[in-house]
Amino acid sequence: MRDEQFDEEMKRSLNKHTDSMLNHKEDIWRNIEEELFMAETSRKTTHGKRKKSASKRIGWIIGVAAAASIIGVFTTTNTGQAFVQQIKQYFEPKKQVQEHIEGTPEDKEIVLQDTKSGYVIYIDEERYKLVEEENRDVIVTKEPLGDIYPEVSMSIEQSENETPEQAVARIKQELAGQYATVKEPEAVTEPLEATLISAIDGQEWDSPVAKVYVLSNEKGGSFIITAKYFLEASEGHGARFYYMLEQFTIVEEQEEQ
């Protein structure tokens, strides 16, 4: 029962993107560092990016590991060892998941994306790719769609000097000038805790749809995630973007080396 309670506490902490206790990260890191990365550094790899990816993930894992300090968990206990295993799983380079697309279950492999933008996310690399632009990251289809289709993408950007409330007010106004119908902002807990603003421009198969999620970056600013697709793709690309956002996690932002 205690382990089950711990699992629930840890999940709640992770789902709330808890890295606010990073001032304790060095103490926690010393407890888990050896086990987390001994296997990683000793493993031979055929991909030149593996070592670079592993080093990038160090900061991310420290950030999530700091959540353990909220409930006093260290690896010297049995529960702490379980925590280490869950951290490993949480940041596995690849995961097997099942998604329901257009009413049909799909088993697929999703891949961790290395970014320096203060978050991690997994995507289906068979269908999508992540493009890092100057001020945002954009997830787009791996193969370009034809010109007859409206834009299909999901952008992730951080507005460091804008609170979520300010961002919501601005975005609502911007959407009103671009879409025929803009719904009132609503608080949602799925696929992540955020304020959602939905917009649509018509009721035809190719009518553009936008779903904008606004959430705190936990530093006084905001993350703004904008999913764009068209009405007929709501159960296809729209559903896949939704599942990707279930994997979105705020972490410690990485510095250029």
C-alpha positions as CSV (number, residue, x, y, z in Angstrom):
1,M,0.0,0.0,0.0
2,R,2.8,2.4,0.8
3,D,4.4,1.8,-2.6
4,E,1.1,2.5,-4.3
5,Q,0.7,5.7,-2.3
6,F,4.2,6.7,-3.4
7,D,3.4,6.0,-7.0
8,E,0.4,8.3,-6.8
9,E,2.4,11.0,-5.1
10,M,5.1,10.8,-7.7
11,K,2.7,10.8,-10.6
12,R,1.0,13.9,-9.3
13,S,4.3,15.7,-8.8
14,L,5.5,14.8,-12.3
15,N,2.1,15.7,-13.9
16,K,2.4,19.1,-12.3
17,H,5.8,19.5,-13.8
18,T,7.5,19.9,-10.4
19,D,11.0,21.3,-10.8
20,S,10.4,24.2,-8.3
21,M,12.7,22.5,-5.7
22,L,15.9,22.5,-7.9
23,N,17.8,24.0,-5.0
24,H,18.0,20.4,-3.6
25,K,19.0,18.8,-6.9
26,E,22.7,18.3,-6.0
27,D,21.9,16.2,-2.9
28,I,19.4,14.2,-4.8
29,W,21.6,13.8,-7.8
30,R,24.5,12.4,-5.7
31,N,22.1,9.6,-4.6
32,I,21.0,8.6,-8.0
33,E,23.8,9.6,-10.4
34,E,25.8,6.4,-10.4
35,E,22.8,4.0,-11.0
36,L,21.2,6.2,-13.6
37,F,24.2,6.7,-15.8
38,M,26.5,3.7,-15.2
39,A,24.7,1.7,-17.7
40,E,24.4,4.6,-20.1
41,T,28.1,5.3,-20.2
42,S,29.1,1.7,-20.5
43,R,26.7,0.8,-23.3
44,K,28.2,0.7,-26.8
45,T,26.1,2.5,-29.4
46,T,26.1,2.7,-33.1
47,H,24.6,6.2,-33.1
48,G,26.9,9.1,-32.7
49,K,24.1,11.2,-31.1
50,R,23.6,8.9,-28.1
51,K,26.3,10.4,-25.9
52,K,25.2,13.9,-26.7
53,S,21.6,13.0,-26.0
54,A,22.5,11.4,-22.7
55,S,24.4,14.5,-21.6
56,K,21.4,16.7,-22.5
57,R,19.1,14.5,-20.5
58,I,21.1,14.9,-17.3
59,G,19.6,18.3,-16.6
60,W,16.1,17.0,-17.3
61,I,16.4,14.1,-15.0
62,I,17.8,16.2,-12.2
63,G,14.8,18.5,-12.6
64,V,12.3,15.7,-12.3
65,A,14.3,14.0,-9.6
66,A,14.0,17.2,-7.5
67,A,10.3,16.4,-7.3
68,A,11.3,13.5,-5.0
69,S,12.4,16.0,-2.3
70,I,8.7,17.0,-1.9
71,I,7.9,13.6,-0.4
72,G,11.4,12.9,1.0
73,V,12.4,10.0,-1.2
74,F,16.0,8.9,-1.7
75,T,17.5,5.8,-3.3
76,T,18.7,4.4,0.0
77,T,15.1,3.1,0.6
78,N,13.2,0.4,-1.3
79,T,10.8,3.1,-2.4
80,G,13.7,5.2,-3.5
81,Q,15.0,2.4,-5.7
82,A,11.5,2.2,-7.3
83,F,11.7,6.0,-7.9
84,V,15.0,5.5,-9.8
85,Q,13.4,2.9,-12.0
86,Q,10.5,5.1,-12.8
87,I,12.7,8.1,-13.6
88,K,14.6,5.8,-16.0
89,Q,11.3,4.8,-17.6
90,Y,10.0,8.4,-17.7
91,F,13.0,9.5,-19.8
92,E,13.5,6.4,-21.9
93,P,14.8,7.4,-25.3
94,K,11.8,5.5,-26.8
95,K,8.5,4.2,-25.5
96,Q,5.8,1.8,-26.7
97,V,2.3,3.3,-26.3
98,Q,-1.2,2.6,-27.6
99,E,-3.3,5.4,-29.0
100,H,-6.9,5.4,-30.3
101,I,-7.0,7.1,-33.7
102,E,-10.4,7.4,-35.4
103,G,-11.7,4.8,-33.0
104,T,-9.0,2.3,-33.8
105,P,-6.2,1.4,-31.3
106,E,-2.7,1.9,-32.6
107,D,0.5,0.5,-31.1
108,K,3.4,2.7,-31.8
109,E,6.9,3.7,-30.8
110,I,7.3,7.3,-29.7
111,V,10.7,9.0,-29.4
112,L,12.1,11.5,-26.8
113,Q,12.9,14.9,-28.4
114,D,16.1,16.6,-27.3
115,T,15.4,20.4,-26.9
116,K,17.0,23.2,-24.9
117,S,13.7,25.0,-24.5
118,G,12.8,23.9,-21.0
119,Y,10.6,20.9,-21.7
120,V,10.6,17.4,-23.1
121,I,8.1,15.7,-25.4
122,Y,7.8,12.4,-27.2
123,I,6.6,12.2,-30.8
124,D,5.8,9.6,-33.4
125,E,8.9,9.9,-35.7
126,E,7.3,7.8,-38.4
127,R,4.8,10.6,-39.1
128,Y,6.3,13.8,-37.6
129,K,9.5,15.7,-37.0
130,L,10.4,18.5,-34.6
131,V,11.9,21.6,-36.2
132,E,13.8,24.0,-33.9
133,E,13.3,27.6,-35.0
134,E,14.7,30.8,-33.4
135,N,11.9,31.4,-30.9
136,R,9.9,28.2,-30.9
137,D,9.8,24.6,-31.8
138,V,7.4,23.3,-34.4
139,I,6.2,19.7,-34.9
140,V,5.2,19.1,-38.5
141,T,4.4,16.1,-40.7
142,K,7.4,14.3,-41.9
143,E,6.1,14.2,-45.4
144,P,4.7,17.6,-46.6
145,L,0.9,17.7,-47.2
146,G,-0.5,18.8,-50.5
147,D,-1.4,22.4,-51.2
148,I,-5.1,21.7,-50.8
149,Y,-4.7,21.1,-47.1
150,P,-4.6,23.9,-44.4
151,E,-1.6,24.0,-42.1
152,V,-1.0,21.0,-39.9
153,S,1.5,21.7,-37.1
154,M,2.0,22.1,-33.4
155,S,4.2,24.9,-32.2
156,I,5.7,25.2,-28.7
157,E,7.0,28.5,-27.5
158,Q,8.0,30.1,-24.2
159,S,6.9,33.7,-23.4
160,E,9.2,34.5,-20.5
161,N,7.8,37.9,-19.7
162,E,4.1,37.2,-20.1
163,T,1.9,35.6,-17.5
164,P,-0.6,32.9,-18.5
165,E,-3.4,35.4,-17.9
166,Q,-1.8,38.0,-20.1
167,A,-1.0,35.4,-22.8
168,V,-4.6,34.1,-22.8
169,A,-6.0,37.6,-23.3
170,R,-3.7,38.4,-26.1
171,I,-4.2,35.1,-27.9
172,K,-8.0,35.3,-27.6
173,Q,-7.9,38.6,-29.4
174,E,-5.5,37.4,-32.1
175,L,-7.6,34.3,-32.8
176,A,-10.8,36.5,-33.1
177,G,-9.2,38.3,-36.0
178,Q,-8.3,35.0,-37.8
179,Y,-11.2,32.5,-37.1
180,A,-15.0,32.8,-37.4
181,T,-15.6,31.1,-34.0
182,V,-13.5,31.4,-30.9
183,K,-14.6,29.7,-27.7
184,E,-14.2,31.2,-24.3
185,P,-10.9,30.1,-22.5
186,E,-11.4,27.1,-20.3
187,A,-9.3,25.3,-17.7
188,V,-8.4,21.8,-18.7
189,T,-6.5,18.9,-17.0
190,E,-6.2,16.8,-20.1
191,P,-4.0,16.3,-22.1
192,L,-2.2,18.6,-19.7
193,E,-3.1,21.2,-17.1
194,A,-3.6,24.5,-19.0
195,T,-6.0,27.1,-20.2
196,L,-7.4,26.0,-23.6
197,I,-8.6,28.4,-26.3
198,S,-10.3,26.7,-29.2
199,A,-11.1,28.3,-32.6
200,I,-12.5,27.2,-36.0
201,D,-13.1,28.9,-39.3
202,G,-16.1,27.3,-40.8
203,Q,-17.8,23.9,-41.0
204,E,-16.3,22.5,-44.2
205,W,-14.0,19.5,-44.3
206,D,-11.0,21.8,-44.8
207,S,-12.0,24.4,-42.3
208,P,-8.9,25.5,-40.2
209,V,-8.9,24.5,-36.5
210,A,-6.7,25.9,-33.8
211,K,-6.3,24.7,-30.2
212,V,-4.0,26.8,-28.0
213,Y,-2.9,25.6,-24.6
214,V,-1.4,28.2,-22.2
215,L,0.3,27.2,-19.0
216,S,2.8,28.6,-16.6
217,N,6.5,28.0,-17.3
218,E,7.0,28.1,-13.5
219,K,9.3,31.1,-13.7
220,G,6.7,33.9,-14.1
221,G,6.2,33.4,-17.8
222,S,4.2,31.1,-20.0
223,F,4.4,28.1,-22.4
224,I,2.1,28.6,-25.4
225,I,1.3,25.4,-27.4
226,T,-0.6,25.9,-30.6
227,A,-2.0,22.9,-32.5
228,K,-3.3,23.6,-36.0
229,Y,-5.1,21.2,-38.4
230,F,-8.4,21.1,-40.3
231,L,-11.8,19.8,-39.4
232,E,-11.6,16.5,-41.2
233,A,-8.2,15.8,-39.5
234,S,-9.6,16.3,-36.0
235,E,-9.6,12.5,-35.3
236,G,-6.3,12.0,-37.1
237,H,-3.7,14.8,-36.6
238,G,-5.7,16.4,-33.9
239,A,-5.8,13.2,-31.9
240,R,-2.1,12.6,-32.4
241,F,-1.2,16.1,-31.2
242,Y,-3.4,15.5,-28.1
243,Y,-1.5,12.3,-27.3
244,M,1.9,14.0,-27.8
245,L,0.8,16.7,-25.2
246,E,0.2,13.9,-22.7
247,Q,4.0,13.4,-22.8
248,F,4.8,17.2,-22.4
249,T,6.8,17.9,-19.3
250,I,8.5,21.1,-18.1
251,V,12.1,20.5,-17.0
252,E,15.2,22.5,-16.2
253,E,16.2,24.6,-19.2
254,Q,19.5,23.7,-20.8
255,E,22.4,26.0,-21.3
256,E,24.5,26.0,-24.5
257,Q,27.9,24.3,-23.9
